Each structure stands twice: as C-alpha cells, then as structure tokens.
C-alpha cells in the first residue's frame, strides 16, 4: 500500500459543462481526493490527462505525477475537441484504450469519466491502491475494474509506446 508521501497529488480543472450532480471531479474534490486548480496554476511538471495528446501514458510517467501532480481537465465529451485545442501547461498524456464502466457510457471505449481517467492513470503508474480507493466512491467504480482489470495490468507492465499499442490491439482488435 502506498503511503501519503509516495502518491501523487490530484488536481481538477473544471469547465462546468456537465450536470453538477453527476460531476465525478467535483465529488473527488468534496471527498478530499483532489484539489481544484485554475489553468494558470497548472505546473509545467504536472502530468495533464489530455485525450488529444500524441503520447500515451506509460508507467515511467510516474515521476512526473509525483513531482508535479496529476491534472484532469473535466469537461463534457461533446465539447472535448474544442477544450483540448487549448494549450494547457504540463506534460500532456493520453490514456490507452479502455472501456467506460460508468452507467452513462457503459462499455464505450474511451468515454471515461474524470474519476475513471484519474483511476486508470494511477493504476497504470503503479498506484493501484489509490486507484481502487478513488473508484470506491461510486457504486459503478468496481465495474470499471472488472471491465479493464487485465488490460490495466498489462498497460502497467508495458515499457514502451510500441508495447502499449500491441496491448491495445490485442484487447481491442478493431482499433488496428
């Protein structure tokens, strides 16, 4: 189990484009799992989850997460393309292919909530206990792990972008 000194700080930049009652980043903040950050206060060392980033997340990104924290940009999927055209400071990474476990986008590839994205990032970077704690704040959180447990384990062991791509294609052949 990770101790507080060896887990990354989690930050949310919220665009307020979704139903506030269903906003997973707001719930992470309310529960003390994350802190709100403005775009001007994102550290250049922070790892920023960006679905439009060219580089996929690897376990080796763990050091960026520990030094600058992990930032999730919370926006509506219907506005994501416009949101991520903006340049956010920080080290930009996208998650490899995963299935959503949330009820709204159940089993849709890549349509993760902010909570699922943060948890996947933590899991891949080797912070599995923390990822599971985050997912436990929703009844459907375990569903995300059930759908993605094997592929998350494989991603967390990948050493290169090429290995991640091979894993993606082995689990999701229609992405080839």
N, C-alpha and C positions, 0 to 999 in steps of 0.2 A: 504494500500500500504506500502511495506517495505521501510525503509529509508536506506541510504548507510551504516550506522553503523550496521545494522542488516541483511545484506545479505552477503553470503559467497564470498570470492574471488575465481575466476575460473582460473585454470591453465591447460595448454595443454602440453603434451609431444608428439611431433610429430615424427613419424617414416618415413615420406615421402615415403610411399608405394603406394599412390593413385595419381590420376590425380590432380595436384595442383589447377587447375581451379575449381574443384568440392569439394575441401577440406573444410569442414564446420568448422573445428577447426581453420584453417588459417583465415577464414572470421570472426570468433568470435574475433580473435586477432586484425585483421585490424580495426574492428569496436570499439575496446577498451573494449570489453566484457570479454576478457581473456588475460592472460599473458603466454608466453612460459616458460617452466621450463625444466631443464635437470633432468635425473633420479637421479643424485646425490644430487639434491636440493629439492627433494620431502620430505616434513616434515613427521616425524613419526606420527604426529597428523592429517595429511591430510586424507580426505576420497578419496580413489582411486577407480574409477569405473573399475571393472575387471569382464568380463563375465564368467570367470572361478572360481570366488570366491565361497566359500561354503556358505557364509552368505549373505542373501538377504537384500537389503536396507529397513530400516524402518524409520518412521518419527523421531524416537528417535535418529537417526544418525545426526540430525540437529546440535547438539552441536559440533560434530567433524567437520562438514562443517564450522561452524562459527569460530572455534578455529584454524583450520589448512588449510582451503580452500577445494575446490573440484578439483580433478585432473582427467582429461580424457586422456587416452592413445590413441592417434589417429594412427590407423594402418589399413591396408587392412584386410577385413574379411577373405581373403584367407590365410593370414599369422597370424591370431589371435591366433591360438593354440600355435604356436612357440613363439610369442611375450609374451603371458601370462604365459608361463612356467618359464620365468624370474621372479625373486622376486623383486617387487617394494616395496619401503618403504611405510608406511602409513597403514591406516585401510582399508582393502580390502572389497568391497561390490559389489554384482551384482544386476542388476535391475530385478524386477519380469517380467513376461511375458508381452510384449507389441507388438503392430503391428507397423511396419515402415510406415511412411507417405511420405517418400521421393520417387521421381519417379523411382529411380533405383531398390529399393527393396519394392515397394509399397505393403502393407498388408502382408509382410513376417514377421513372428513372430521372434522377437529378432534381426533382421538385421538393427539396428538403426545406423544412422549417429552419429558422435560425438555430434553434436548440439542437436539431438533428445535425446540422452542419458543424456546429461547435463540438458536439459529442464525437462526430466522425473524425474531426481533426485531432481531438485529444486522443482518441483511440489509436489512430494511425501513428501518432507521435510517441506512443508508449505510455500515455496517461490513462490507462484503461479504467482504473478505479474511479477517477474523476469523471470520465465519460459516463460511466454507469450511474453515478450519483446525479448527474445532470438529467439523464434520461428518466430517472425515477420520479421526477416531479410531474410527469404526465402518465396517465393510465396506459397510453399507447406507446410509451417510451421503450418498453421491452419488445414491442413488435418491431421496432427499428432494428434492434439487435438480432432478433430472430430472423428477419429478412436478410440481414447483412453480416452476421457474425463471421462466417467463413471468409468472405471476401475482405472484410476489415482485417482479419488476422493475416491474410495473405498480403494485403497492402502494407501492413505494419512491418512485414519482413522484407519487402522489396528494397533493393539497394540502388535502383536506377529508374529513370523515366521509362526506359525500354521494358524493364520488368513489370512496371505498373501497367503499361499498355498491353503486355501479354496477358496479365491477370484480368484486365478489363474485358479483353476479347474472349478469354476462356469462360468467364461468367456471363457475359453479355455479347454473344457472337454477332448479333445484329448491328453492333457498333463498328464492325470491321469495314 
